[in-house]
Amino acid sequence: MNRGVFVTGTDTGCGKTHTSVELIRVLRARGLRVAGFKPVAAGADWCDGEWRNDDASALLAASGLDLPYATVNPYCFAPAIAPHLAAAEECTTISPGPIRAAFAKVCGASDFVVVEGAGGWRVPLGPDLDIQRLALALGLPVILVVGLRLGCLNHALLSEQAIKASGAMLLGWVGSQVDPDMPRLQQNIATLESALPVPCLGILPHAGAAGAVDCASPIAIDTVLGL
């Protein structure tokens, strides 16, 4: 059975894609065939006869696998709004069935799958579906990306509690330096390391924050591979 992880975050724009791409990169360096999978995305441009989301395209490019875009991102909506609202505007219902079918194809083409959620852990996808239920349906352990900015302590602790309460396995957390000028960055990281009951798998500079690397550390990939 394929190994994989489900990457969720404390919020939208917290660095899930950056973290997922880094996971794909380091796993590929270990000789694995690694696929990225973005079940649901909102915010897209029309390209080559279909809507394409930048985050999903980044996962596909990082994987280097010859997979159709629609397999990597089965639900893609044009407006950059909450997924359930985007689906409703297009008279579409986001259903687990097509996601499972696409996920099976991605698994068949890879050794390891990095699944990136949308927004945070409880983002609604429809009347009876949200990111939490989707992650549980796929049966993957979870990595929590914490956007390092003011407010991240509360967001991280609430997210960890929600993931734990759902019964999902939380492997660890990754800090993403969303705000390169965040005051007391090191102290906030130390607080997260002390308060969260799972290990820190790495601290990454946010994409575009080239100068914010003083406390950056690589992802502890051995923890991920030791599933």
KAKA-V230743 format. One record per backbone hydrogen bond with DSSP energy under -0.5 kcal/mol. NH is the residue of the N-H (numbers start at 1). CO is the residue of the C=O. If there is no record, write none. Layout:
NH;CO, NH;CO
//
This chain:
3;111, 5;113, 6;141, 7;5, 7;115, 8;6, 8;143, 9;119, 10;145, 14;11, 19;15, 20;16, 21;17, 22;18, 23;19, 24;20, 25;21, 26;22, 27;23, 28;24, 29;25, 30;26, 30;27, 31;28, 32;27, 34;32, 35;112, 37;114, 38;72, 39;37, 41;75, 43;77, 44;78, 45;52, 47;50, 50;47, 52;45, 57;53, 58;54, 59;55, 60;56, 61;57, 62;58, 63;59, 64;60, 67;65, 71;68, 72;68, 73;69, 75;39, 76;74, 77;41, 81;79, 84;124, 85;82, 86;82, 87;83, 88;84, 89;85, 90;86, 91;88, 92;87, 94;92, 94;125, 95;93, 99;95, 100;96, 101;97, 102;98, 103;99, 104;100, 105;101, 106;102, 107;103, 108;104, 109;105, 109;106, 110;107, 111;33, 112;33, 113;3, 114;35, 115;5, 115;113, 116;37, 116;114, 117;7, 117;115, 121;9, 123;120, 125;129, 126;129, 129;126, 131;123, 132;121, 134;130, 135;131, 136;132, 137;133, 138;134, 139;135, 140;135, 141;4, 142;169, 143;6, 144;172, 145;8, 145;143, 146;144, 146;174, 147;145, 148;146, 148;176, 149;147, 152;149, 155;151, 156;152, 157;153, 158;154, 159;155, 160;156, 161;157, 162;158, 163;159, 164;160, 165;161, 166;162, 167;163, 167;164, 168;163, 170;168, 171;142, 171;169, 172;142, 173;199, 174;144, 175;202, 176;146, 177;175, 177;204, 178;176, 179;148, 180;178, 182;179, 185;182, 188;184, 189;185, 190;186, 191;187, 192;188, 193;189, 194;190, 195;191, 196;192, 199;171, 201;173, 201;199, 202;173, 203;217, 204;175, 206;177, 209;206, 210;208, 212;209, 213;211, 216;213, 217;203, 220;201, 221;219, 223;220, 224;220, 225;221, 226;222, 227;224
//
